[in-house]
């Protein structure tokens, strides 16, 4: 089959690789009909995530048709149309029973590596390094899906792929980001980063009762998409974000802040930008945490900061004194995907949201290497790419 494979920093290629096989009775094989490039994939592409190996298959936002079923699978049959969430969960461990699926104890063969780096290991994820299990990803013609009775959600309606595909990651991630804020009716929610997850966080904040949503980015087409989602906007390239938010909130600050940017944030000033880039270059820090710093300074006292943006390792100069003295609550984590699949599918089926709004580019798998560069460099108005194997 054809698959998009990692060959080093900024080097991904469409290779011909062996077809996946059933390895465990709980596996299914899915023929991919649509798969997307996620902003988190760019962290792999840009070399921020360790333990990638040459030839690793990329991608964690796939859907398709079940074409082979392990003898232990009870819930799925050949021909079923499914969306595959990026989190691989066993369904039976301490964390899965608490619906904290991204913390599953049993699905990450790379757990010893991750424990050394982070103290504990998360669940295994598709296409996201050997630290997270070394599983082949879904930017390919076929995908092996372990623990198939726990992961994929069956799509039994006639909804097109693009309306349900983002149940694989971006929509639940944006939803959990907004949910983690603890939004109360009428709250002002500020969202840093208007990529796909930020766009879904904006729309989720409205659905959860926000009274006002302010979106912050520096890319015009992303800000326009946020405005189409009823958000007020701040262009971070031409404004001092803290000053604008204080003006817009009467000096109090937003009630809830969402960092939908993560480890590749751009600094607001020349000095901060250069310092963060130099430190990452010489491994004094692994991530660029400008947005995290800014959310802490901007959030109102006793407010909440939610962090869906991916961080990998060490960050520097976090104003923790401000967070403590202001009484802020910080909530974060990889998305507990299986918790949200059915309720969010219901919202799509009921017409509360049409997630296809975020798609800007539709391309064949063969064009994926260039699509990564277009997406990373924010060219051609690119916000979300859907690949068609």
C-alpha positions in Angstrom: 0.0 0.0 0.0 0.9 3.7 -0.2 1.6 5.5 3.0 3.1 8.8 4.1 6.3 8.1 6.0 8.6 10.2 8.1 12.2 10.3 7.0 13.6 13.1 9.2 12.9 16.7 10.1 10.8 18.4 7.3 11.1 15.2 5.2 8.0 13.1 4.7 7.4 10.9 1.6 4.8 8.7 0.1 6.3 5.2 0.2 5.1 1.8 -0.8 5.0 -0.3 2.4 3.6 -3.7 3.4 -0.2 -3.9 4.0 -1.2 -4.1 7.7 -2.2 -7.4 9.1 -4.4 -8.6 11.9 -1.9 -9.2 14.8 -4.4 -9.6 17.7 -7.9 -11.0 17.9 -9.2 -7.5 18.8 -7.8 -5.9 15.7 -9.6 -4.7 12.6 -8.2 -3.4 9.3 -9.7 -0.2 7.9 -9.5 0.9 4.3 -9.0 4.6 4.6 -11.4 6.9 2.7 -10.4 10.2 4.3 -7.6 11.3 6.5 -6.5 14.7 7.7 -3.3 16.5 8.5 -3.4 17.8 12.1 -1.5 20.7 13.6 0.1 18.1 16.0 1.6 16.4 12.9 3.6 19.5 12.3 5.4 19.0 15.6 6.6 15.7 14.1 7.4 17.3 10.8 9.4 20.1 12.5 11.3 17.7 14.7 9.8 18.7 18.1 8.7 15.2 19.1 11.5 12.7 19.9 11.6 8.9 19.2 10.4 9.1 15.6 12.1 6.6 13.4 12.7 6.6 9.6 9.8 5.0 7.8 7.2 5.6 10.5 3.8 6.1 9.0 2.2 9.5 9.9 -1.3 10.5 10.7 -4.0 10.2 13.4 -7.2 11.6 11.9 -8.6 8.8 9.7 -11.8 7.2 8.8 -12.9 4.5 6.4 -14.4 1.1 5.8 -13.7 -2.1 7.9 -12.3 -4.7 5.5 -11.0 -7.4 7.9 -12.1 -8.3 11.4 -10.2 -10.2 14.2 -11.9 -13.1 15.6 -12.3 -11.4 19.0 -14.1 -8.3 17.7 -17.7 -8.1 18.8 -18.9 -4.7 17.8 -17.8 -4.3 14.2 -18.3 -6.2 10.9 -16.8 -6.0 7.4 -18.3 -3.1 5.5 -18.9 -0.9 8.6 -18.1 2.7 8.1 -16.0 4.0 11.0 -14.1 7.0 12.3 -11.0 6.0 14.2 -10.0 8.2 17.2 -6.3 8.9 17.7 -6.3 7.5 21.2 -5.9 3.7 21.5 -7.6 2.6 24.7 -8.2 -0.8 26.3 -11.5 0.1 27.9 -10.8 -1.9 31.1 -7.9 -0.4 33.1 -8.3 2.0 36.1 -8.2 5.1 33.8 -10.5 3.8 31.1 -13.1 2.9 33.7 -12.9 6.6 34.7 -13.4 7.6 31.1 -9.8 9.1 31.2 -9.0 7.2 28.0 -5.9 9.1 26.9 -4.3 7.9 30.2 -4.9 4.2 29.4 -2.4 1.9 31.2 -2.4 -0.9 28.7 -1.9 0.3 25.1 1.5 2.0 24.9 4.4 -0.3 24.2 6.6 2.7 24.5 5.7 3.3 28.1 9.2 2.8 29.5 10.5 5.6 27.2 7.7 7.9 28.2 8.0 7.2 31.9 11.7 8.3 31.8 10.7 11.5 30.1 7.4 12.3 31.9 7.2 10.2 35.0 4.2 8.2 33.8 3.1 6.9 30.4 -0.1 7.8 28.5 -2.1 5.7 26.1 -0.7 4.7 22.7 -1.6 7.0 19.9 -1.7 6.4 16.2 1.2 7.7 14.1 2.9 9.7 16.9 6.3 8.4 17.7 7.7 5.3 19.5 7.3 7.1 22.9 3.6 6.8 22.2 3.6 3.2 21.1 5.2 3.2 17.6 1.8 2.5 16.0 1.5 3.1 12.2 -0.7 6.1 11.4 -3.6 6.7 9.2 -2.2 8.7 6.3 -2.2 5.6 4.3 -4.4 3.3 2.2 -5.0 0.9 5.1 -4.7 1.0 8.9 -4.6 -1.7 11.6 -6.8 -0.7 14.5 -6.1 -2.4 17.8 -8.8 -2.7 20.6 -11.4 -2.1 17.9 -14.3 -2.7 20.3 -13.2 0.3 22.3 -12.0 2.8 19.7 -13.8 3.3 16.3 -17.2 4.8 16.2 -19.6 3.4 13.6 -21.2 5.9 11.2 -24.6 4.6 10.3 -26.1 7.7 8.7 -25.4 9.0 5.3 -23.4 12.0 6.5 -20.4 12.6 4.2 -16.9 11.9 5.4 -16.0 15.6 6.0 -18.8 16.1 8.4 -17.7 13.2 10.7 -14.0 12.9 10.0 -12.9 15.3 12.7 -14.4 13.1 15.4 -11.0 11.4 15.0 -9.4 14.3 16.9 -10.0 18.0 16.2 -13.6 18.3 17.2 -13.4 16.4 20.5 -10.1 18.1 21.3 -11.7 21.6 20.8 -14.8 20.5 22.8 -12.7 19.1 25.7 -10.7 22.3 25.7 -13.8 24.4 26.1 -15.3 21.9 28.6 -12.1 22.0 30.7 -12.6 25.8 31.1 -15.7 25.2 33.2 -17.6 27.8 31.2 -20.4 29.5 33.1 -23.3 31.2 31.3 -22.2 34.6 29.9 -18.4 34.0 30.4 -15.8 35.7 28.2 -13.6 33.0 26.6 -10.4 33.9 24.9 -8.9 31.4 22.4 -5.2 31.7 21.4 -4.6 29.9 18.0 -7.2 29.7 15.3 -6.1 26.6 13.6 -8.6 23.7 13.5 -8.6 22.9 17.2 -9.0 26.6 18.0 -11.9 26.9 15.6 -13.6 23.9 17.2 -12.9 25.4 20.7 -14.6 28.6 19.6 -17.7 26.9 18.4 -17.7 24.6 21.4 -17.5 27.5 23.8 -20.7 28.9 22.3 -22.4 25.6 22.6 -21.4 25.4 26.2 -22.9 28.8 27.1 -20.2 31.4 26.6 -21.4 35.0 26.4 -18.5 36.2 24.4 -15.6 34.6 22.5 -12.4 36.4 21.6 -10.0 34.7 19.1 -6.3 35.6 18.9 -4.1 34.7 15.9 -1.8 36.4 13.4 -3.0 34.7 10.2 -5.8 36.7 8.4 -7.7 33.7 6.9 -7.8 32.0 10.4 -9.1 35.2 11.9 -11.8 35.4 9.2 -12.9 31.9 9.9 -13.1 32.7 13.6 -15.2 35.7 12.8 -17.5 33.5 10.8 -17.9 31.5 14.0 -19.1 34.7 15.8 -15.8 35.4 17.6 -14.4 38.9 18.1 -10.7 38.8 16.9 -7.3 40.2 17.9 -4.5 40.2 15.3 -1.5 39.3 17.4 0.9 40.5 14.8 -0.3 44.1 15.1 -1.5 44.4 18.7 -0.3 44.0 22.2 -2.6 41.2 23.1 -2.6 41.9 26.9 -3.5 45.5 26.3 -6.3 44.7 23.9 -7.9 42.1 26.1 -7.8 44.5 29.1 -9.5 47.1 26.9 -12.1 44.6 25.8 -12.9 43.3 29.3 -12.8 46.5 31.3 -9.5 45.6 32.8 -10.6 42.4 34.3 -9.3 39.9 31.7 -11.1 37.0 30.1 -12.9 34.5 32.5 -11.5 31.5 30.6 -8.4 31.2 28.4 -7.6 28.4 25.9 -4.1 27.8 24.6 -4.7 26.0 21.3 -1.2 26.7 20.1 1.2 24.6 22.2 4.9 24.1 21.8 5.6 26.0 18.5 4.2 29.4 19.6 5.6 32.6 18.2 6.8 35.2 20.6 5.2 38.7 20.7 8.5 40.5 20.7 11.8 40.1 18.9 13.7 39.4 22.1 11.3 36.7 23.4 11.1 35.0 20.0 14.9 34.9 19.6 15.5 33.6 23.1 13.0 30.8 22.8 14.3 29.7 19.4 17.9 29.8 20.7 17.0 27.8 23.8 15.2 25.1 21.7 18.2 25.0 19.3 20.6 24.2 22.1 18.1 22.0 24.1 17.9 24.4 27.1 14.1 24.1 26.5 12.2 21.9 24.1 9.1 24.0 23.6 8.3 27.6 22.9 5.7 28.6 25.5 4.9 32.2 24.6 1.1 31.6 24.5 1.1 29.8 27.8 2.9 32.8 29.4 0.4 35.2 27.8 -2.7 33.3 29.0 -1.4 33.3 32.6 -0.9 37.1 32.4 -4.2 37.8 30.7 -6.6 35.6 32.5 -8.7 37.2 35.1 -8.1 36.4 38.8 -9.7 33.1 39.8 -10.1 32.2 36.2 -9.4 29.0 34.3 -6.8 28.2 31.6 -7.3 25.2 29.4 -4.4 23.8 27.4 -5.2 21.5 24.4 -2.1 22.7 22.5 0.5 20.0 22.6 3.6 20.4 24.7 6.5 17.9 24.6 9.0 18.6 27.3 10.6 21.5 29.1 9.5 25.1 29.0 11.2 28.2 30.5 10.2 31.4 32.2 6.6 30.5 33.1 5.1 33.2 35.3 4.1 30.7 37.9 3.9 33.3 40.6 1.2 35.1 38.7 -0.7 31.9 38.3 -0.5 31.1 42.0 -1.3 34.6 43.3 -4.1 35.1 40.9 -5.7 31.8 41.9 -5.8 30.4 38.4 -6.9 26.9 37.6 -5.0 25.1 34.8 -6.5 22.1 33.1 -4.9 20.3 30.3 -4.2 16.9 28.7 -4.6 14.8 25.6 -8.2 14.3 24.7 -10.2 11.4 26.3 -11.6 10.7 22.8 -13.9 7.8 23.5 -15.8 9.9 26.1 -16.9 12.3 23.4 -17.5 10.3 20.2 -21.2 9.5 20.6 -22.4 12.8 22.1 -20.6 14.8 19.5 -21.7 12.6 16.7 -25.3 13.3 18.0 -24.6 17.0 17.8 -23.5 16.7 14.1 -26.6 14.5 13.3 -28.9 17.1 15.0 -27.4 19.9 13.0 -25.9 21.8 16.0 -22.6 21.9 14.1 -21.2 21.0 10.7 -17.5 20.3 11.2 -16.7 20.4 7.5 -16.5 24.2 7.8 -12.8 23.9 8.7 -11.7 22.2 5.4 -9.8 24.4 3.0 -7.8 21.8 1.0 -8.7 18.4 -0.4 -5.9 16.5 -2.0 -4.8 12.9 -3.0 -2.4 11.1 -0.7 0.4 11.5 -3.3 0.4 15.3 -2.7 0.7 15.0 1.1 4.4 16.0 1.3 3.7 19.3 -0.3 0.5 19.7 1.7 2.6 19.5 4.9 4.7 22.4 3.8 1.7 24.4 2.6 0.0 23.8 6.0 3.1 24.6 8.1 4.0 27.7 6.2 0.3 28.9 6.1 0.3 29.3 2.4 -2.6 29.4 0.0 -5.1 30.1 2.9 -4.5 26.6 4.2 -6.2 25.8 7.5 -7.2 22.1 7.2 -6.1 19.5 4.7 -8.1 16.3 3.9 -6.3 13.6 2.1 -8.0 11.0 -0.1 -6.0 7.8 -0.3 
